[in-house]
Amino acid sequence: MKVKTIPSSWLNANGHRLDCNPFMGGAVEVRVALSKLENQSSVLGDLTSGRFGGTYHAGRYKRIWVASAQNGKPFLSSRDVLQSDLSKLNFIATKSVSENPKLLVHKDQILITRSGTVGRMSYVNDFMDGMSCTEHVMRLDIDESKIGAGFIYAFLNSSFGMPMVLEGVYGAMIQHIEPEHLTGMLVPRLSKSVEHEIDSLIKKSSKLRADFQKNIDAATELLFSSAGLSDITPEEWHSEGPDIGDQIYLKSPRSIRALNFGGRFKRLIENLKSVPHKTLGEICRGGQLSSGARFKRIDADQEHGVQLIGQKQGFWFKPEGRWISAAHSPQGIFAKDETVMIASQGTLGEREVFCRPIFITGKWLDFVYTQHFLRVCSANPEVSGAYLYAFLRSETAFRCLRSMSIGSKQQDIHVGMLSELPIPIIEQHDKRAVEQLIRDAFKARDLADEYENKAIAMVETGIKAAAKEN
């Protein structure tokens, strides 16, 4: 339980609100600090403009789902705006979008989740431009003639902006914020040169995140085309219909589950075996192909702990996780460079992360990972982790892994079947190109994080310095 004593003047200033949220979240202290800069501040509502009023959400609308981009637009849910890889989205019909143009998001908009888990933000980059987005995400259209959208994004993500975003949260079971909760927010102004530098850093970060997406998509496409194969789409997988009527003679008692012997799965495996390949077990022999160790979490502060990443957060571009003591945990919680982590426990929903991979390199080596990730670590110098990730993130690999599911409610991956998964092996120069695309992508992602963190730090430093002068 948290306890905090506040002066009665805070109650008067906040409309006599008696719920804890604005007082415990730090918003009141921030507002008191920023009141010193009131003459050097702008109101957020005055810095926005646009066809729909500058700060808005899509409102309620009829959702018509379609199978492909031919008849629809990629659709961002409130969870999707946090994802680093946006290549596996659902599609909403163009009819829904034409009836409600507010669904579309545009480059340099700021997206803020406004229902459920509130206050998480994303900056719309080139890759996201023109996608559709749920009504559970608020849009901010910043008037660039008055202030840079990148500066506003950095301010809202800072220790000064975030408490004020969350201050207006209401609701018991499901929390919400509305546009009117943000439009009156004060935005401290810094010198034009500092604001421009912060804005530039966020926009560079945004471009790098778009480059990350383009590179990983290009790597997977190059791998399949060089192997003489084509990756399937979700539409193609489902168009074959359910696996019924197949007759299988079991050669091993390791599984009697029908899902593990479906005709669609069998055809995918035969297709992969039709080209030069190695099995995943051969590639990982001497490396690792197993889940992480189970262990007791001992909480620690950031100064003495490491950040633990779970299955959901591992797919975010800015992961969150509890801080634990590494000294009281097994060595297996850390990952070696270019380890592929596969979400190995979950359910079979189409939008679930179960059987999707992440790639551990660069700054993500500082994190530790739960046992719910299956570690894929190559011991074959001819097949790098970068190459494995380019294949395992494909739709073909995803459908194969899902077909290896075992369990009842919570599914797991049959490691014995996984070790037999064929991995196409392509010509050396093409393989190097695939690896370089993946490595360049993750360097871009790390640099994007660095630019964003620097921009937020500059906002906080500038505001603190200005407050001291006043």
C-alpha positions as CSV (number, residue, x, y, z in Angstrom):
1,M,0.0,0.0,0.0
2,K,1.2,3.5,-0.9
3,V,0.7,6.4,1.5
4,K,1.1,10.1,0.7
5,T,0.2,13.2,2.6
6,I,-1.0,16.2,0.5
7,P,-1.9,19.8,1.4
8,S,-5.6,20.8,1.2
9,S,-4.7,23.3,-1.5
10,W,-4.1,20.4,-3.9
11,L,-7.7,19.3,-3.4
12,N,-9.0,22.8,-4.1
13,A,-6.9,23.0,-7.3
14,N,-8.1,19.7,-8.6
15,G,-11.9,20.2,-8.3
16,H,-12.0,18.4,-4.9
17,R,-11.2,15.1,-6.5
18,L,-10.9,12.4,-3.8
19,D,-9.5,9.6,-5.9
20,C,-5.8,8.9,-5.5
21,N,-4.7,8.9,-9.2
22,P,-3.7,12.6,-9.8
23,F,-2.0,12.9,-6.4
24,M,-0.1,9.6,-6.4
25,G,1.0,9.7,-10.0
26,G,3.0,12.9,-9.6
27,A,0.8,15.1,-11.8
28,V,0.2,17.7,-9.1
29,E,3.9,18.1,-8.4
30,V,4.6,18.5,-12.1
31,R,1.9,21.1,-12.5
32,V,3.3,23.0,-9.5
33,A,6.8,22.9,-11.0
34,L,5.5,24.0,-14.4
35,S,3.5,26.8,-13.0
36,K,6.8,28.7,-12.7
37,L,7.0,28.5,-16.5
38,E,3.5,29.5,-17.2
39,N,4.6,32.7,-19.1
40,Q,7.0,30.5,-21.2
41,S,4.4,27.8,-22.0
42,S,1.8,27.1,-24.7
43,V,-1.5,25.2,-24.3
44,L,-1.4,21.9,-26.1
45,G,-4.8,22.5,-27.8
46,D,-3.4,25.7,-29.4
47,L,-0.5,23.7,-30.9
48,T,-2.7,21.3,-32.8
49,S,-4.7,21.7,-35.9
50,G,-6.3,19.5,-38.6
51,R,-9.3,18.3,-40.4
52,F,-10.7,16.6,-37.2
53,G,-9.8,19.2,-34.7
54,G,-6.2,18.3,-33.8
55,T,-6.9,15.9,-30.9
56,Y,-9.4,13.1,-31.6
57,H,-10.1,9.4,-31.9
58,A,-12.0,7.5,-34.6
59,G,-15.2,7.0,-32.6
60,R,-17.5,3.9,-32.9
61,Y,-17.8,2.3,-36.4
62,K,-18.7,-0.9,-38.0
63,R,-15.7,-3.3,-38.4
64,I,-15.7,-5.3,-41.5
65,W,-12.6,-7.6,-41.6
66,V,-11.1,-8.7,-44.9
67,A,-8.3,-11.2,-45.7
68,S,-5.8,-9.1,-47.6
69,A,-4.5,-5.6,-48.5
70,Q,-6.3,-5.9,-51.9
71,N,-9.7,-5.1,-50.2
72,G,-8.6,-3.3,-47.0
73,K,-6.1,-1.4,-45.0
74,P,-3.7,-2.7,-42.3
75,F,-5.4,-2.2,-38.9
76,L,-3.5,-1.1,-35.8
77,S,-5.0,-2.2,-32.5
78,S,-4.0,-0.5,-29.3
79,R,-1.5,-3.3,-28.7
80,D,-0.2,-3.1,-32.3
81,V,0.9,0.6,-31.9
82,L,3.5,-0.7,-29.5
83,Q,4.9,-3.5,-31.7
84,S,8.3,-3.2,-33.3
85,D,7.3,-5.5,-36.2
86,L,4.1,-4.4,-37.9
87,S,4.1,-6.9,-40.8
88,K,1.5,-9.3,-39.3
89,L,-1.6,-7.0,-39.0
90,N,-5.3,-7.7,-39.6
91,F,-7.0,-5.8,-42.5
92,I,-10.2,-3.7,-42.2
93,A,-12.3,-3.2,-45.3
94,T,-11.8,-0.1,-47.4
95,K,-15.6,0.5,-47.0
96,S,-15.1,0.9,-43.2
97,V,-12.4,3.5,-43.9
98,S,-14.3,5.4,-46.5
99,E,-17.2,5.7,-44.2
100,N,-15.0,6.9,-41.3
101,P,-11.8,8.7,-42.5
102,K,-10.8,9.2,-38.9
103,L,-9.6,5.6,-38.9
104,L,-6.5,6.5,-41.0
105,V,-3.3,7.6,-39.3
106,H,-0.8,9.9,-41.0
107,K,3.0,10.5,-40.8
108,D,4.1,12.6,-37.8
109,Q,0.9,12.0,-35.9
110,I,1.3,11.1,-32.2
111,L,-0.7,8.1,-31.1
112,I,-1.8,7.6,-27.4
113,T,-3.6,4.6,-26.1
114,R,-6.8,5.8,-24.4
115,S,-8.7,2.8,-23.2
116,G,-7.6,-0.1,-21.1
117,T,-3.8,0.3,-20.7
118,V,-3.7,4.1,-21.0
119,G,-1.0,6.5,-22.0
120,R,1.4,4.4,-24.1
121,M,2.6,6.3,-27.2
122,S,3.8,5.8,-30.7
123,Y,5.0,8.2,-33.4
124,V,3.7,7.5,-36.9
125,N,6.5,6.8,-39.3
126,D,6.7,6.3,-43.1
127,F,5.8,2.6,-42.8
128,M,2.7,3.3,-40.6
129,D,1.5,6.2,-42.8
130,G,-2.0,5.5,-44.2
131,M,-2.7,2.5,-42.0
132,S,-6.0,2.4,-40.1
133,C,-6.2,2.4,-36.3
134,T,-8.7,1.6,-33.6
135,E,-10.8,4.1,-31.7
136,H,-9.0,3.1,-28.6
137,V,-6.0,5.1,-29.7
138,M,-6.1,8.9,-29.7
139,R,-4.5,10.9,-32.5
140,L,-2.6,14.2,-32.1
141,D,-2.1,16.4,-35.2
142,I,0.5,18.9,-34.3
143,D,0.7,22.2,-36.2
144,E,4.3,22.1,-37.5
145,S,4.2,25.9,-38.2
146,K,4.0,26.4,-34.4
147,I,6.0,23.6,-32.9
148,G,7.6,20.3,-34.0
149,A,5.6,17.2,-33.5
150,G,8.8,15.4,-32.4
151,F,9.2,17.9,-29.6
152,I,5.7,17.3,-28.4
153,Y,6.2,13.5,-28.5
154,A,9.4,13.8,-26.5
155,F,7.6,16.1,-23.9
156,L,4.6,13.8,-23.5
157,N,7.0,10.9,-22.9
158,S,9.1,12.8,-20.4
159,S,8.8,12.7,-16.6
160,F,6.9,16.0,-16.9
161,G,4.5,15.1,-19.7
162,M,3.5,11.5,-18.8
163,P,2.0,12.2,-15.3
164,M,-0.2,14.9,-16.9
165,V,-1.3,12.6,-19.6
166,L,-2.3,10.0,-17.0
167,E,-3.9,12.6,-14.6
168,G,-7.2,12.6,-16.5
169,V,-7.6,8.8,-16.4
170,Y,-11.1,7.8,-15.2
171,G,-13.0,4.5,-14.9
172,A,-12.9,1.6,-12.5
173,M,-12.4,-1.7,-14.3
174,I,-11.5,-0.2,-17.7
175,Q,-9.7,3.1,-17.7
176,H,-10.0,5.8,-20.3
177,I,-8.8,9.3,-21.2
178,E,-10.5,11.6,-23.7
179,P,-9.2,14.4,-26.0
180,E,-10.5,17.1,-23.6
181,H,-8.2,15.8,-20.9
182,L,-5.1,16.7,-23.0
183,T,-6.0,19.9,-24.8
184,G,-5.6,22.2,-21.8
185,M,-2.2,20.8,-20.9
186,L,0.6,23.3,-20.6
187,V,3.7,22.7,-22.8
188,P,6.8,24.5,-21.6
189,R,8.7,26.2,-24.4
190,L,12.5,26.0,-24.7
191,S,14.8,27.9,-27.1
192,K,14.0,27.4,-30.8
193,S,17.4,25.7,-31.4
194,V,16.8,23.2,-28.6
195,E,13.3,22.5,-29.7
196,H,14.5,22.0,-33.2
197,E,17.2,19.6,-32.1
198,I,14.7,17.5,-30.0
199,D,12.2,17.5,-32.9
200,S,15.0,16.4,-35.3
201,L,16.1,13.5,-33.0
202,I,12.5,12.1,-32.8
203,K,12.0,12.4,-36.5
204,K,15.4,10.6,-37.2
205,S,14.2,7.9,-34.7
206,S,10.9,7.6,-36.6
207,K,12.7,7.1,-39.9
208,L,15.1,4.5,-38.4
209,R,12.1,2.5,-37.1
210,A,10.6,2.5,-40.6
211,D,14.0,1.4,-42.0
212,F,14.0,-1.5,-39.4
213,Q,10.7,-2.7,-40.7
214,K,11.7,-2.5,-44.4
215,N,15.0,-4.3,-43.8
216,I,13.5,-7.3,-41.9
217,D,10.8,-7.7,-44.5
218,A,13.3,-7.5,-47.3
219,A,15.6,-10.1,-45.6
220,T,12.8,-12.7,-45.3
221,E,11.7,-12.0,-48.9
222,L,15.3,-12.4,-50.2
223,L,15.7,-15.6,-48.3
224,F,12.7,-17.2,-49.8
225,S,13.3,-15.9,-53.4
226,S,16.9,-17.1,-53.3
227,A,15.8,-20.5,-52.2
228,G,13.3,-20.7,-55.1
229,L,10.4,-20.6,-52.7
230,S,7.6,-18.2,-51.9
231,D,6.4,-17.4,-48.4
232,I,2.7,-18.1,-47.8
233,T,0.2,-15.5,-46.6
234,P,-2.5,-16.0,-43.9
235,E,-5.1,-15.9,-46.6
236,E,-3.4,-18.7,-48.5
237,W,-3.1,-20.8,-45.4
238,H,-6.8,-20.4,-44.4
239,S,-8.1,-20.8,-48.0
240,E,-7.0,-24.4,-48.0
241,G,-9.7,-25.1,-45.5
242,P,-9.6,-27.2,-42.3
243,D,-7.5,-30.3,-42.0
244,I,-10.1,-33.1,-42.2
245,G,-10.1,-36.5,-43.7
246,D,-6.3,-37.1,-43.7
247,Q,-5.1,-40.6,-43.0
248,I,-1.8,-40.9,-41.2
249,Y,0.1,-44.0,-40.2
250,L,2.1,-43.1,-37.1
251,K,5.8,-44.1,-37.1
252,S,6.4,-42.8,-33.5
253,P,4.3,-42.6,-30.3
254,R,5.6,-39.1,-29.5
255,S,2.3,-37.5,-30.5
256,I,-1.3,-38.6,-31.4
257,R,-2.6,-35.1,-31.9
258,A,-4.3,-34.5,-35.2
259,L,-3.0,-30.9,-35.5
260,N,0.6,-32.3,-35.7
261,F,-0.2,-34.2,-38.8
262,G,-2.4,-31.9,-40.9
263,G,-2.2,-31.9,-44.6
264,R,-1.4,-28.2,-44.9
265,F,1.5,-28.6,-42.4
266,K,2.7,-31.7,-44.3
267,R,2.7,-29.8,-47.6
268,L,4.7,-26.9,-46.1
269,I,7.3,-29.3,-44.8
270,E,7.6,-31.1,-48.2
271,N,8.0,-27.7,-49.9
272,L,10.9,-26.8,-47.6
273,K,12.5,-30.2,-48.1
274,S,12.4,-29.8,-51.9
275,V,15.3,-27.3,-51.7
276,P,18.7,-27.6,-50.1
277,H,18.2,-27.5,-46.4
278,K,19.4,-28.4,-42.9
279,T,17.2,-29.3,-40.0
280,L,17.0,-26.9,-37.1
281,G,18.3,-29.6,-34.8
282,E,21.4,-30.0,-36.9
283,I,22.0,-26.3,-36.9
284,C,21.6,-26.0,-33.1
285,R,23.5,-29.1,-32.1
286,G,26.1,-27.9,-29.7
287,G,24.2,-24.6,-29.2
288,Q,20.7,-24.4,-27.7
289,L,17.2,-25.4,-28.7
290,S,15.3,-25.4,-25.4
291,S,13.2,-23.3,-23.1
292,G,14.8,-21.1,-20.4
293,A,15.3,-22.2,-16.8
294,R,12.4,-21.8,-14.3
295,F,13.4,-19.6,-11.4
296,K,12.2,-17.5,-8.5
297,R,12.1,-13.8,-9.2
298,I,13.7,-11.6,-6.5
299,D,12.8,-8.0,-7.1
300,A,15.5,-5.4,-7.1
301,D,15.9,-1.7,-7.8
302,Q,17.2,-0.5,-11.2
303,E,20.6,0.3,-9.8
304,H,21.2,-3.3,-8.7
305,G,18.9,-5.3,-11.0
306,V,18.3,-6.3,-14.5
307,Q,15.1,-5.9,-16.5
308,L,13.1,-9.1,-17.1
309,I,11.2,-9.3,-20.4
310,G,8.2,-11.5,-20.8
311,Q,6.5,-12.8,-24.0
312,K,4.2,-9.8,-24.5
313,Q,6.7,-7.1,-23.8
314,G,9.4,-8.8,-25.9
315,F,7.6,-7.7,-29.1
316,W,7.3,-4.0,-28.1
317,F,9.7,-1.5,-29.5
318,K,10.1,-0.1,-26.0
319,P,9.8,-3.2,-23.7
320,E,8.7,-2.9,-20.1
321,G,9.5,-5.4,-17.4
322,R,10.1,-5.8,-13.7
323,W,13.6,-5.4,-12.3
324,I,15.0,-8.5,-10.6
325,S,18.3,-9.6,-9.0
326,A,20.6,-11.4,-11.4
327,A,22.7,-12.6,-8.5
328,H,19.7,-14.7,-7.3
329,S,18.8,-16.1,-10.8
330,P,20.3,-18.8,-13.0
331,Q,22.7,-17.9,-15.8
332,G,20.2,-19.0,-18.5
333,I,18.1,-15.8,-18.1
334,F,20.7,-14.0,-20.2
335,A,20.9,-14.5,-24.0
336,K,23.9,-14.9,-26.2
337,D,24.3,-12.5,-29.2
338,E,22.1,-13.4,-32.1
339,T,19.9,-15.8,-30.2
340,V,16.4,-16.2,-31.6
341,M,13.7,-16.3,-28.9
342,I,10.4,-17.9,-29.8
343,A,7.3,-17.3,-27.7
344,S,6.7,-20.9,-26.8
345,Q,3.7,-20.8,-24.5
346,G,0.2,-19.4,-25.2
347,T,-3.0,-20.0,-27.2
348,L,-3.8,-20.5,-30.8
349,G,-5.5,-17.1,-31.5
350,E,-4.4,-15.6,-34.8
351,R,-3.1,-12.4,-33.1
352,E,-1.4,-14.1,-30.3
353,V,2.4,-14.0,-30.1
354,F,2.7,-17.8,-29.5
355,C,5.2,-19.1,-32.1
356,R,6.4,-15.7,-33.1
357,P,10.2,-14.9,-32.8
358,I,12.3,-12.0,-31.5
359,F,16.0,-11.5,-32.2
360,I,18.4,-10.7,-29.4
361,T,21.4,-8.5,-30.2
362,G,22.8,-5.1,-29.4
363,K,21.2,-3.3,-26.4
364,W,18.7,-6.2,-25.9
365,L,21.6,-8.3,-24.6
366,D,21.3,-6.2,-21.4
367,F,17.8,-7.7,-20.7
368,V,17.0,-11.1,-19.2
369,Y,14.2,-13.3,-20.5
370,T,11.5,-15.5,-18.9
371,Q,11.4,-19.3,-19.4
372,H,8.4,-18.9,-21.7
373,F,10.8,-18.1,-24.5
374,L,12.3,-21.1,-26.4
375,R,16.0,-20.3,-27.1
376,V,17.3,-21.0,-30.6
377,C,21.0,-20.6,-30.7
378,S,23.0,-21.8,-33.7
379,A,26.3,-23.7,-33.3
380,N,26.8,-23.9,-37.1
381,P,29.2,-21.2,-38.4
382,E,27.4,-21.5,-41.8
383,V,24.0,-20.6,-40.4
384,S,23.9,-17.5,-38.2
385,G,21.2,-16.4,-35.8
386,A,20.4,-13.5,-38.1
387,Y,19.7,-15.9,-40.9
388,L,17.6,-18.1,-38.7
389,Y,15.5,-15.1,-37.5
390,A,14.9,-14.0,-41.2
391,F,13.4,-17.5,-41.8
392,L,11.6,-18.0,-38.4
393,R,9.7,-14.7,-38.7
394,S,8.1,-15.9,-42.0
395,E,4.5,-16.9,-42.2
396,T,5.6,-20.3,-43.4
397,A,7.7,-20.9,-40.3
398,F,4.9,-19.6,-38.1
399,R,2.3,-22.0,-39.5
400,C,4.8,-24.9,-39.1
401,L,5.5,-24.0,-35.5
402,R,1.8,-23.7,-34.7
403,S,1.3,-27.1,-36.2
404,M,3.8,-28.5,-33.7
405,S,1.6,-27.4,-30.8
406,I,1.1,-29.6,-27.8
407,G,-1.0,-29.1,-24.6
408,S,-4.6,-28.3,-23.7
409,K,-5.5,-24.7,-22.9
410,Q,-1.9,-23.3,-22.8
411,Q,0.0,-24.6,-25.8
412,D,3.7,-25.4,-26.0
413,I,5.9,-26.4,-28.9
414,H,7.0,-30.0,-29.4
415,V,10.8,-29.6,-29.3
416,G,11.3,-33.0,-31.0
417,M,9.3,-32.0,-34.0
418,L,10.8,-28.5,-34.0
419,S,14.3,-30.0,-34.3
420,E,13.2,-31.6,-37.5
421,L,12.0,-28.3,-39.1
422,P,13.8,-27.9,-42.5
423,I,15.7,-24.6,-42.8
424,P,16.4,-23.6,-46.5
425,I,20.1,-23.0,-47.2
426,I,20.8,-20.6,-50.0
427,E,23.9,-19.5,-51.8
428,Q,26.6,-17.9,-49.7
429,H,26.4,-14.4,-51.2
430,D,22.6,-14.3,-50.8
431,K,22.9,-15.6,-47.3
432,R,25.3,-12.8,-46.4
433,A,22.9,-10.2,-47.9
434,V,20.1,-11.6,-45.7
435,E,22.2,-11.5,-42.6
436,Q,23.4,-7.9,-43.4
437,L,19.8,-6.8,-43.8
438,I,18.8,-8.2,-40.4
439,R,21.9,-6.8,-38.6
440,D,21.4,-3.4,-40.2
441,A,17.7,-3.5,-39.1
442,F,18.5,-4.1,-35.5
443,K,21.3,-1.5,-35.5
444,A,18.8,1.0,-36.8
445,R,16.4,0.0,-34.0
446,D,19.0,0.5,-31.3
447,L,20.0,3.9,-32.8
448,A,16.3,4.9,-32.9
449,D,16.0,4.1,-29.2
450,E,19.2,6.1,-28.5
451,Y,17.8,9.2,-30.4
452,E,14.5,9.0,-28.6
453,N,16.0,8.6,-25.2
454,K,18.4,11.6,-25.9
455,A,15.5,13.8,-27.0
456,I,13.4,13.0,-23.8
457,A,16.5,13.7,-21.6
458,M,17.0,17.0,-23.4
459,V,13.4,18.0,-22.7
460,E,13.7,17.1,-19.0
461,T,17.1,18.9,-18.7
462,G,15.8,22.0,-20.4
463,I,12.6,22.3,-18.3
464,K,14.5,21.8,-15.0
465,A,17.0,24.5,-16.0
466,A,14.3,26.9,-17.0
467,A,12.4,26.2,-13.7
468,K,15.5,27.0,-11.7
469,E,15.9,30.3,-13.5
470,N,12.4,31.2,-12.5
